[in-house]
Amino acid sequence: MITSKLTSKSQTTIPQAIRIALKLREGDELLYSLETEGRVVISRVPSAGDDPFAAFDEWDSEADRKAYANL
């Protein structure tokens, strides 16, 4: 189990092992999901750079999604 402490300003450092596992870099956004029994799941918000086809929005119509859905 990996732990970190909360500072007086409600800040914490994300441990290196977690940063590596989530492939976190400076400026990345984090997503917090509240689970049951006081648990929180932390995920990295995908950036536009994660999807190599994100720049091709001209091919992102409903017709295109239907045509290429089964590829």
trRosetta pair geometry for C-beta under 8 A, 3 or more apart (Angstrom, degrees):
i j d omega theta_ij theta_ji phi_ij phi_ji
2 15 4.9 -132 173 51 126 160
2 17 5.7 -146 -94 63 153 128
2 18 6.3 -171 101 -43 154 105
3 15 7.8 84 68 -46 23 137
4 12 4.7 108 120 -178 123 113
4 13 5.6 -150 -152 65 137 68
4 14 7.0 -99 -28 -108 163 23
4 15 5.7 -155 -59 -45 112 92
5 12 6.6 -177 87 -123 35 95
6 10 6.2 -13 -173 -135 109 42
6 11 7.2 137 -157 64 61 29
6 12 5.3 -50 -97 -68 56 105
7 10 7.0 -65 69 9 71 12
7 11 4.7 -11 37 57 117 83
7 12 6.9 -177 -4 -75 82 49
14 18 5.1 -111 174 86 94 123
14 19 5.4 117 112 -61 112 91
14 24 6.7 10 99 59 151 167
14 42 7.9 -155 -120 136 122 159
15 18 4.9 88 65 9 81 104
15 19 7.1 -149 98 -7 40 89
16 19 5.5 -55 -144 37 35 113
16 20 6.2 33 158 -19 68 105
17 20 5.9 -54 -148 37 29 111
17 21 6.3 28 154 -19 63 109
18 21 5.7 -54 -143 38 32 111
18 22 6.1 12 162 -1 67 111
18 24 7.7 18 122 3 74 133
18 42 7.6 33 -179 82 129 132
19 22 6.4 -67 -141 50 24 96
19 24 4.4 -90 -148 51 73 114
20 23 7.3 20 -175 -77 31 43
20 24 8.0 -61 -40 29 20 82
22 42 7.5 -51 -83 118 154 96
22 43 7.2 178 -134 -151 119 39
22 44 4.7 144 172 -33 107 113
23 44 6.7 -78 67 -3 78 167
24 28 5.0 -137 -150 49 74 151
24 30 7.9 2 -116 -79 126 97
24 44 5.9 -160 -87 -93 79 123
25 28 5.3 110 55 -33 62 112
28 44 5.6 -32 172 -146 132 104
28 45 7.2 164 177 47 79 79
28 47 7.1 -101 -122 -43 77 120
29 44 7.4 111 78 -165 54 59
29 45 4.0 -18 87 34 105 130
29 47 7.8 132 22 -75 95 88
30 42 5.7 -17 -171 -164 117 98
30 43 7.1 141 -162 74 65 39
30 44 6.5 -51 -107 -106 59 45
30 45 6.7 -145 -92 -12 6 91
31 42 7.2 144 75 -158 53 47
31 43 4.6 -23 61 66 105 93
31 44 7.3 30 13 115 92 4
31 45 5.1 117 -39 -68 103 84
32 40 5.6 -19 -164 -171 97 114
32 41 7.4 144 -158 74 45 50
32 42 5.9 -16 -101 -100 68 70
33 40 6.9 146 72 -162 47 59
33 41 4.4 -15 59 57 105 101
33 42 8.0 -162 22 -70 75 27
33 43 7.1 31 -7 2 110 110
34 39 7.8 129 -166 84 48 54
34 40 6.0 -30 -103 -105 52 76
35 39 4.0 -29 68 82 116 102
35 40 6.7 -167 15 -84 88 22
35 41 6.0 77 -33 -20 118 98
36 39 6.7 14 69 30 42 103
46 50 4.4 -96 -164 46 95 155
46 51 7.1 63 159 -29 127 97
47 50 5.4 121 58 -14 62 97
48 51 6.6 -69 -164 44 43 94
48 54 4.7 -173 -163 126 80 160
48 55 7.9 88 170 -58 112 70
49 54 7.9 -81 -61 32 17 143
50 54 7.9 75 64 -33 60 135
51 54 4.0 101 87 -45 109 102
53 56 5.1 -49 -172 32 75 116
54 57 7.4 6 171 -56 49 88
56 59 5.0 -13 152 31 104 110
56 60 7.2 132 112 -35 71 97
57 60 4.9 -50 -154 18 54 128
59 64 5.1 156 175 -141 67 158
60 64 6.2 -103 -109 72 14 140
60 65 7.2 42 -161 -53 54 96
61 64 4.7 101 51 5 73 102
61 65 7.2 -136 95 -4 40 85
62 65 5.8 -53 -149 36 33 111
62 66 6.5 32 153 -17 65 105
63 66 5.9 -56 -150 37 31 110
63 67 6.2 29 154 -20 65 110
64 67 5.7 -56 -142 37 30 111
64 68 6.1 -5 169 10 67 113
65 68 6.7 -75 -138 53 22 87
65 69 6.1 52 158 -69 62 92
66 69 5.8 -27 -145 -19 27 119
68 71 5.0 -34 -167 3 75 125
